[in-house]
């Protein structure tokens, strides 16, 4: 295991202004009313698309603005011990959209001609990165979690679940480490599954970092060509 970095979750969207409206996908609309009964705020809920192996993605389209959210690399796969990198994830996002008659996400285009507006780039508002680390055994994995749990991260709140997982979080990002085979078992994996047995034997610890909107903005990683 080479400790590759995978994309474990992505929330991405794009506004299309230069084309005909696309198909609409929504799971409904929430409307807030003032005391006089006037609609003050409408929020379109995304549609939930189920895949095999109890996986799902959320897609929303109002005909112009399209968004997708979920663990794209995991979609319709049995496990997520290994996942996709950035380019693979973006490619799979686009294949999923195209299968539903929607355009893929692009980096946009700057128009030079007078009277032509720029095409907005697809924008990422959440990106989870993850990597697997072999500690050698389950006992070594638990020792690592205990050691990590004894550490603090500046300006982040710490949480812990025994010697199975530990995490730190704030409004900008979340960092988490956990024993992978235990997490797999909790999500319905059988103990005779080869991936489960591999993780238990090798003492695989997964480390994840969730980059939230504020941090992505600060890192200038919102538009997809900058990731």
Buried (B, 14 or more C-beta within 10 A) or exposed (E): EEEEBBBBBBBBBBBBEEEEEBEEBEEEEEEEEEEEEEEEEEEBEBBEBEBEEEBEBBBBBBEBBBBBBBBBBBBEBEBBBEBBBBEBBBBBBBEBBEEBEBBBBBBBEEEEEEEEEEBBBBBBBBBBBBBBBBBEEBEBBBBBBEEBBEEEEEEBEBEBEEBBBBBBBBEBBBBBBBBBBBBBBEEEBEEEBEBBEBBBEBBBBBBBBBBBBEBBEEEEBBBBEEB
